[in-house]
Amino acid sequence: MSLFDRWFRRDPAPPPVAGDLKRALEQAQRRFERFFDIAPVGILLLDRAGTVTETNLAMTRMLGMPGGGLAGKRLIELLEPKGAGELVTALAEIQDGAERAEPFEVRLVGDGRNVVVQLFARRAGVEIDGREGGAGLILHAVDLTEQKNLETQFAQSQKMQAVGQLAGGIAHDFNNLLTAMIGFCDLLLLRHKPGDPSFGDIMQIKQSANRAANLVRQLLAFSRQQTLQPRVIDVTDVLAELSHLLRRLIGENIDLDLVHGRELGLVKVDQGQLEQVLINLVVNARDAMPTGGRLQVRTSNLETAHSQLKGLDEMPPGRWVTIQVSDTGIGIGRENLTRIFEPFFSTKEVGAGTGLGLSTVYGIVRQTGGYVQVDSQLGHGARFTIYLPRHADTVTAEPAPAEAAEARSQADLTGAGGILLVEDEDAVRTFSARALRNKGYKVWEANSGENALEIFEQEQAQIDLVVTDVIMPNMDGPTMARRVREVNREIKVIFISGYTEDRFRQHLDIDAGTHFLAKPFSLKQLAGKVKEVMTGEIDS
């Protein structure tokens, strides 16, 4: 018989013998069991009462029960209570003959797991000779848990980015206002010395402005636009210096345990900001233990070979120094874990916190190139782990820089020379010009980049230094500085901005002879920076 005859011959085949029929049925059953068990989606068979009669391996693994244990359970026992009643009602309608093409999206609860699934439901009844020969439902479940987690992370990341941009913009405008407030207070203090009736009032205004400046720095830290001054440090030394302050902060009813890692690697960070991170975490831990407890700060080295997810961020493989702050407090609820780094979000009662502590921690650590992870359960405390990039082992820790403000307060800040001051904010420009003239400089004022170029074209022979804002309408500071440098390659430039230096420095191709002063600045900081640049006492 030809192949065609074997495949397409329509003559009835001889009836199989009983043994052949039995073997065929056994093979079909084994084949079905294989397909049933290796199916990539979860399958549940239910009887008319809604009881599980059979499941495949994918379903049991999905619910964390690889050894079985689902047979005999009622479906409602596997459903998260919220919305379970509506699903059971809908399934009963399908069992009675209703058609539903679209799937359900439900949460199944297994052995300590909560799984989001897309559930397809069909009647399992079979009609034989016009009569229903079976009953119940067959459910197919597609695991959406990972997809939902990714969607949540993406939405959270987008929200954090949007709030960060908003915070950065607000901080930039506030820095201009605060620069003017602090600057004019400094000008008033030149005429009202201690003992003058107005001295105390002026100092109160200046101190309030400085407190506002700290709040702005927190906003900039969250949006990762803060000006940092990183240097290579040993975390062990930082913790040793900070330990006395931490013990005072937590009080006597909390035990502080510092565990230093052996041969801990060095990190390159802004020491003041790292200390702020540690203080914020310790204060949060203290507030989580109102009746006392134990607070541990542990450091260690870590080397990772693969990328790891830390919160919303993916940490690449590498060598890290970790700082772990753990407490025995009340813990953080699962619903809040994804929101605790949002600015202005707080689990404390109204009036007990600004909601900026952890967002500041997140911003500083991420801007430094590190990562933050939090692990917590209600009633079981919380553990925050900071991962900082480990610096080259051949580098030694750098000594702490001298306190610039104190040194400048004792130094002679007078000078000579011509300065082109470019600032679109009138109050900042007025204060800065008066401050520099008081120190002996000749100052030309410009309220825009275009105006600055006109002045420079006329007075270039007398101008030794350009002090310019970075962000201005039409022509910004870097563009104006490049145009000036085309005429005089040797002229020095100081950029002033409420944004971080890195934000514009990477787009600047005139690094030589350029310097940076962050807003808000005081009279002494401005005069000190100008004198350093004019006399060439600092590196560019």
C-alpha angles and dihedrals in degrees: 000000000000124000089250091053092049093050103036107022108125097201109119113261118236113269113266119248119246094259093052091049092051093050091047091052092049091050092049091049093050090047091051092048090052092050091044095051099041095045109127092224127067116257126199125184115203131190123221091274092058094253120144110247100171140003136182128235094260091059095049092047091048090058095042094253105113091159093059123244098153098098111101095023119119115241092237088062089062095050127090105248094239107088095358094120094054092050094050090050091050092049091051089055091051090050089054092055106277116141123227121175099177120075129240121242109218142155118242121201118213137157097335091320132113112203128187110214140177104230124205115192128197134166112262094201119121123205116223119185090343093307126105106252098183141019142202136059139290115214126196115198124198113196110237097168097107092043091051091048090052091048090051092048092048093049090047091048091050091049092049091049092049093048089045092055090048092048091049092051093048091047092052092055093044091051090059091051093045092048089057093045095049092041097052090046087056091050090051091049089059087067100032110058127185108294093037111119091235096049095086093048093050091049090051090054091048093048091050090050090050090051089051088050089056090052090051090050088056090053090049090048091054092048089045092238097114122128107245130190103205124190134167110272142166111242090208091061091047092052091046091054092044098045095089092052092046092052091052091048097053097045131220099295094066123072115221116209118188113193112186119202118235117255090359114197124241124254133201108228142129100272094208091052093046089053089050090053092052093046092050092051093046093048090050090050090050091052089051090058105053092159095043135265143154128304120193128191111191129179129195145153120257133187120193125195097191138038115271132196112241109184106303094341132080112228113210122225114275147102117304143180110219129205114193121194113188132171140184094231135124094292131219124283118245092241090059100045093088093048106043094096093054114110115254092012111125135167089205122098119272111287094018097095144008095227090233099101100086094033087057090050091051094047096048094046094047093046088053090055095256137117137229129214128183127199119184147142129193109269094010104080129243136269123203116191122194119199115201123183110257114238124226111291091224091065120089125217115272120235116252113265117249115261100271097198094054093046092050093048088063096040129090104254097183119114147156136238142077123293129190106208114198117187130141094201104087097207094050092046093048093050094044093048093050092046093052094044089052088057093054104264127132107234132198114194126214127178096199143023092253092051089049092055091051091052092045092051089057101037104028094122091061099040116095100166138027117210108189141169114239102219114052134145117272102348113036127209099262092050091050091047091053090053090050091048090054087065099036116020092185100056115116123231133202115195117205121196146148088225126078118276092237090061093072104014093077089059094047121097097184101071095144110095095006124122138180136228119185122221133268096051133165129230091260093049091051095045092044093051092047093050093047091052095042093050094040093234094140135055119252 
